[in-house]
Amino acid sequence: WAFRYSHNPAYSGDPERWRTMVFTTLCLAQMGHAIAARSSSRLTLNVPAGSNPYIWASVLGTILLQLMLLYIPALRNFFGTYALSFQELLICFGFSSFVFIWVEGEKLFTQFQREQSKQG
């Protein structure tokens, strides 16, 4: 999607910006996975937020570092990234959230299966 978006004739930015969007989406997706994987059976909302403060520090730190790669010119030049617009950043957050939603959905499906096997 990002490739087609950045290569659309109506797009006014650099056509290589898609690489930064994919890189950012993958980074954020891994952070969503880390949060969801704190428990293999309980939904994230059912896991106490303070149960592992190190994971939250790691996730927030990683997101901060990713944003630094995008918006600090020296880092952006060194790593060959582009400053994403707010809309592009929201798109990255949106697509990356699919991993979190998938993992949480797997937990719900597993819970449903367990309930069905207990009843049957």
Summary of the structure (lengths in Angstrom):
residues: 120
radius of gyration: 18.1
end to end distance: 44.0
largest distance: 61.7
contacts: 304
relative contact order: 0.16
helix: 76%
strand: 0%
